[in-house]
Amino acid sequence: MRNKFKWMIVGGAGYIGSHVSRCFLDNDLDVVIVDNLVTGIKERIPETLKLIKLDCENHIKLKKYIQDNKIDGIVHLAAFKQARESRRDPIKYWDNNLRSTLGIVKAIKSTNVRYLIFSSSCSVYGQCGEVQEESKLNPMSPYGWTKFVSEQIIQNCASQLNISFISLRYFNVIGNDNFPMAFDNSEECLVPKIYKAIINKQLPKVFGTDFDTSDGTAIRDYIDVRDLSHIHFLAAKHLMESKKNLNKFFNVGSGKPVSVLEIINSFSRLLETKIMYEDVGRDPADPDKVWANNEKFFRNFGWQPKHSIDSSIESFLKSPQIKKELDKLFNPRP
């Protein structure tokens, strides 16, 4: 593999995108960031990287930036990502997430881009328990449907565009590295929601305690963003080393089912205080349980996750901004 392939990370100022960008840099790939900064945060981007502030649905300008920067590959992370919010505001999700995918596909046409990595989601499966890549796709939310349809768009257009692509179906992403604003600050993801409740002296909300699971709370699969960023590099390397066009889908999670209550218990252990919670009832966007069968990815890449649940949550709690607020709460000055 020749050094200094150039990759464009679309959504590179986001929680996941900023980790992917830094991982690519650490592995000697050139990186350009595209982000409209609607949910992305500029402070997450290393000063050495070029930031192009742009909505990727503007495919004419995006194509120009692709050509001017001699881009070889694109990582597509541009999307709104909250399943529950997507049920409350489906138009927002269909409009943004499909426009982003179509903008990137249109921009790639007639350029030298040959590789595309798509940020997909386990939400494409719906209610399944353990899922393989061949499991039935049956999304339960508009968000999940936008990921399903985006996969179809990319797959349908790949031959015409003469690109290889890998779709990474993420499970629940947690944890963070130690650069500025590296932690997940989203409104509806579990770890930041638990933290925000604690810091506001409220009970974390649990969406149902009567699921058919060992402790009654929903079961998910959690993967550390540091592991996930390395997975993106492995996928990019695989694409660049292949001598033929690829069209692949992979589950990327820890492969371990973990309940919501287990996540709360991890907070209790790490903060050395019992965290109580409030059951607010089930949300229609939430499946009882879903976790990854990772055998396909393990077999192709020989990869294993490095970070445990406690390690991931500890990294979040040790973020300077988070730690400062926790110190005020648990160790107030007289």
C-alpha positions in Angstrom: 0.0 0.0 0.0 1.5 3.3 -1.0 1.6 6.0 1.7 -0.3 9.3 1.7 -3.6 8.2 0.2 -5.9 11.2 0.7 -9.2 10.7 2.4 -12.1 13.1 2.9 -13.9 12.6 6.2 -17.5 14.0 5.7 -18.8 14.7 9.2 -15.2 14.8 10.5 -16.0 17.3 13.3 -18.5 14.9 14.8 -18.0 12.7 17.8 -17.1 9.6 15.7 -15.7 11.5 12.7 -13.1 13.3 14.8 -11.8 10.1 16.2 -11.6 8.5 12.7 -9.7 11.6 11.4 -7.1 11.3 14.1 -6.7 7.6 13.6 -6.2 8.1 9.8 -3.6 10.7 10.6 -1.8 8.4 13.0 -1.6 5.8 10.3 0.0 8.1 7.7 -3.1 8.9 5.6 -3.7 12.5 4.5 -7.1 13.8 5.7 -9.4 16.6 4.7 -12.5 17.4 6.9 -15.9 18.4 5.5 -18.5 19.4 8.1 -21.4 21.9 8.2 -20.8 22.2 12.0 -24.5 21.8 12.7 -23.8 19.1 15.2 -20.0 18.9 14.7 -17.6 20.9 16.9 -14.7 22.8 15.3 -12.5 22.3 18.5 -12.4 18.6 17.9 -10.4 19.0 14.7 -6.6 19.1 14.9 -5.1 22.4 13.8 -3.0 20.7 11.2 -6.1 19.5 9.3 -8.0 21.4 6.6 -11.7 22.1 7.5 -14.1 22.7 4.6 -17.4 24.0 6.1 -20.0 22.7 3.7 -23.3 20.9 3.5 -22.4 17.8 1.5 -25.8 17.9 -0.3 -24.2 20.8 -2.2 -22.7 18.2 -4.6 -21.3 20.8 -7.1 -19.1 22.5 -4.5 -18.3 19.1 -2.9 -17.1 17.8 -6.3 -14.8 20.8 -6.7 -13.3 20.2 -3.3 -12.8 16.5 -4.1 -11.0 17.4 -7.3 -9.0 20.2 -5.9 -7.8 18.1 -3.0 -7.1 15.0 -5.2 -9.2 12.8 -2.9 -8.9 9.0 -3.2 -11.5 7.9 -0.7 -14.4 9.2 1.4 -15.7 8.3 4.8 -19.4 9.3 4.9 -20.5 10.0 8.5 -22.9 12.9 7.7 -26.3 12.1 9.3 -28.6 12.9 12.2 -28.4 9.8 14.4 -31.2 9.7 17.1 -33.8 6.9 16.5 -36.3 8.4 19.0 -36.0 11.9 17.6 -36.5 10.5 14.1 -39.9 9.2 15.2 -40.9 12.6 16.5 -39.5 14.4 13.4 -39.2 12.0 10.5 -39.1 14.7 7.8 -35.9 16.1 9.4 -34.3 12.7 9.1 -35.4 11.7 5.6 -34.5 15.1 4.3 -31.0 15.4 5.9 -29.8 11.9 5.8 -30.8 11.0 2.2 -29.7 14.4 0.8 -26.3 13.8 2.4 -25.9 10.4 0.8 -27.2 11.6 -2.6 -24.9 14.6 -2.4 -21.9 12.5 -1.9 -22.8 10.0 -4.6 -23.4 12.8 -7.1 -20.1 14.5 -6.1 -18.1 11.3 -6.6 -19.2 10.9 -10.2 -16.5 11.6 -12.7 -13.8 12.1 -10.1 -10.8 10.0 -9.0 -12.5 8.7 -5.8 -12.3 5.0 -5.7 -13.2 4.1 -2.1 -16.1 4.8 0.1 -16.8 3.8 3.7 -20.3 4.4 4.9 -21.4 4.9 8.5 -24.4 2.6 8.7 -26.2 1.4 11.9 -27.5 -1.7 13.6 -30.9 0.2 13.4 -31.3 -1.4 9.9 -32.0 -4.7 11.7 -34.8 -3.7 14.1 -35.9 -6.4 16.6 -33.6 -9.3 16.1 -31.5 -10.3 19.2 -28.1 -11.4 17.8 -27.7 -10.3 14.2 -25.5 -11.4 11.3 -25.0 -9.4 8.2 -27.5 -11.7 6.4 -30.2 -11.2 9.1 -33.5 -9.7 7.9 -33.4 -5.9 7.6 -36.5 -4.4 9.3 -35.9 -0.9 10.7 -38.1 0.3 13.6 -37.5 4.0 13.1 -37.1 6.6 10.3 -33.5 6.9 11.3 -33.0 3.2 10.7 -34.8 3.4 7.4 -32.5 6.3 6.2 -29.5 4.1 6.9 -31.1 1.1 5.0 -32.0 3.3 2.0 -28.6 5.0 2.0 -26.9 1.5 1.8 -29.1 0.7 -1.2 -28.3 4.0 -2.9 -24.6 3.4 -2.5 -24.8 -0.3 -3.6 -26.9 0.6 -6.7 -24.6 3.3 -7.8 -21.2 1.7 -7.0 -20.7 0.1 -10.4 -21.5 3.3 -12.3 -19.2 5.3 -10.1 -16.5 2.6 -10.3 -15.9 2.6 -6.6 -15.3 0.0 -3.9 -17.3 0.5 -0.7 -17.6 -0.9 2.8 -20.7 -0.3 4.9 -20.0 -0.5 8.6 -23.1 -1.2 10.7 -22.2 0.4 14.0 -23.8 -0.7 17.2 -23.9 1.7 20.2 -20.8 3.8 20.3 -19.3 5.0 23.7 -16.0 6.1 25.2 -13.6 8.7 23.9 -10.0 9.7 23.5 -8.5 12.7 25.3 -8.5 15.6 22.8 -10.7 18.7 23.2 -14.4 17.9 23.2 -13.8 14.3 22.3 -16.7 13.0 24.4 -20.2 12.3 23.0 -22.4 15.4 23.7 -25.5 14.2 21.9 -28.9 14.7 23.5 -30.3 11.1 23.4 -27.4 8.7 23.6 -27.4 6.7 26.8 -24.0 7.6 28.4 -24.3 11.4 28.0 -28.0 11.2 29.1 -27.1 9.4 32.3 -24.3 11.9 33.0 -26.6 14.9 32.4 -29.2 13.5 34.8 -26.6 12.9 37.5 -25.0 16.4 37.1 -28.5 18.0 37.3 -29.3 15.9 40.4 -32.1 14.0 38.6 -32.8 10.3 38.1 -31.6 8.9 34.7 -34.5 7.9 32.6 -34.8 4.2 31.6 -37.1 3.5 28.7 -38.7 0.3 30.0 -37.9 -2.3 32.7 -40.3 -5.0 31.5 -38.4 -6.3 28.5 -37.8 -10.0 28.0 -34.3 -9.7 29.3 -32.3 -10.9 32.4 -32.9 -7.6 34.3 -35.9 -6.2 32.4 -34.0 -3.5 30.6 -33.2 -3.3 26.9 -30.1 -5.1 25.7 -27.6 -3.5 23.3 -24.1 -3.9 22.0 -21.6 -1.2 23.0 -18.3 -0.5 21.1 -15.7 2.0 22.1 -15.1 4.8 19.6 -11.4 4.2 19.8 -11.9 0.7 18.7 -14.3 1.9 16.0 -11.9 4.5 14.6 -9.3 1.7 14.2 -11.9 -0.4 12.4 -12.3 2.5 9.9 -8.6 2.4 9.2 -8.7 -1.3 8.7 -11.6 -0.9 6.3 -9.7 1.8 4.4 -6.6 -0.3 4.2 -8.6 -3.2 3.0 -10.1 -1.1 0.2 -6.8 0.4 -0.9 -5.0 -2.9 -1.0 -7.7 -4.7 -3.0 -7.2 -5.2 -6.7 -10.9 -5.5 -7.5 -14.0 -3.6 -6.7 -15.5 -4.5 -3.3 -19.0 -4.3 -2.1 -19.1 -5.4 1.6 -21.3 -5.0 4.7 -19.9 -5.6 8.2 -21.3 -5.6 11.7 -19.0 -3.7 14.1 -19.7 -4.0 17.8 -18.2 -5.7 20.8 -20.3 -8.9 20.1 -21.5 -8.8 23.8 -25.0 -8.1 24.9 -25.2 -5.5 27.7 -28.3 -4.2 29.4 -29.1 -0.5 30.1 -29.0 -1.4 33.8 -25.5 -2.7 33.5 -24.4 0.6 32.0 -26.0 2.4 35.0 -24.2 0.0 37.4 -20.9 0.8 35.7 -21.5 4.5 36.5 -22.2 3.5 40.1 -19.0 1.6 40.4 -16.8 4.3 38.8 -18.4 7.2 40.7 -18.6 5.1 43.9 -22.2 6.0 44.5 -25.4 4.2 43.9 -27.2 5.6 40.8 -30.9 5.3 41.0 -33.1 5.6 37.9 -36.7 6.4 36.7 -38.6 4.0 34.5 -40.5 6.2 31.9 -41.9 3.3 29.8 -40.9 1.9 26.5 -40.3 3.9 23.4 -41.6 2.5 20.1 -38.2 3.1 18.4 -36.5 0.8 20.8 -36.1 -3.0 20.1 -35.9 -5.3 23.2 -32.5 -6.5 22.3 -30.0 -6.4 19.5 -26.3 -7.2 19.5 -23.7 -8.0 16.9 -22.4 -11.3 15.6 -19.0 -10.1 14.6 -17.6 -13.3 13.1 -17.5 -11.9 9.6 -15.4 -8.9 10.6 -13.2 -11.0 12.9 -12.6 -13.4 10.1 -11.7 -10.8 7.5 -9.6 -8.5 9.7 -8.4 -10.5 12.8 -9.7 -7.7 15.0 -10.7 -7.8 18.6 -12.1 -4.9 20.8 -9.6 -3.5 23.3 -11.9 -1.5 25.6 -14.4 -2.8 28.2 -17.6 -1.1 29.2 -16.0 0.3 32.4 -12.9 1.5 30.4 -15.2 3.3 27.9 -17.3 5.0 30.6 -14.3 5.9 32.6 -12.8 7.7 29.6 -15.9 9.8 29.3 -15.9 10.6 33.1 -12.2 11.6 32.9 -12.7 14.1 30.0 -11.6 17.5 31.4 -14.9 19.2 31.0 -16.8 16.3 32.5 -14.4 15.8 35.4 -14.6 19.4 36.3 -18.4 19.3 36.6 -18.3 16.1 38.6 -15.7 17.5 41.0 -18.1 20.4 41.7 -20.9 18.0 42.4 -19.1 15.4 44.5 -16.2 17.5 46.0 -17.7 21.0 46.4 -15.4 23.6 47.9 -16.4 24.9 51.3 
